[in-house]
Amino acid sequence: MLGPPEGRVPYPYRNPLISSTDAARDGPKGAAMLTLFGKFWNEDAGQGLTEYALILALVSIGLIAILVIFRDAIGGIFARIAQVLQGAPSEGYSP
């Protein structure tokens, strides 16, 4: 028998902000809308993926901001590395 998993509110969801008289006043459309809203309210299939996407976006924005702020310092470090490597012996290391 199919039904909602344990711990979930069974369909149709009753929103405490919308009374049953509102749905009755609106007729079958209102009841159908409440049922549809209840299904969306209880559905969490894509929640984990959405959270990971938001975390990835925030981390990416933070890294871009750090790279923009420290652009000159990072460029100076790489220029210094290139300068040191220019003075390295060409034969390689010999103890």
C-alpha positions, 0 to 999 in steps of 0.5 A: 500500500502506498502512502506517505513515509513515516513522519510526514504529513499525509496529503492533503496538507492542511495549512493552518494559515488557510482555513477549510472555509476558504477552500470550501468558498473557492470550490474544487479549485481551492481544494485542489490548490491546497492539495497541490501546495501540500505536495510541494510543501512536503516534497524534499527530493531535491533539497540536498542538491540545492543545499550543495549548489548554494554552498558551492556558489558561496565558496566560489564567490568567496574565492573569487573575492579573495583572488581579486583582493589579493591579486597583486600579492599573488602576482608578486609571489609568482614573479619572485618564484620565476626570478628565483628559478631563473637563477637556478643551476641548469645542470640540476642538483649534485650533492 
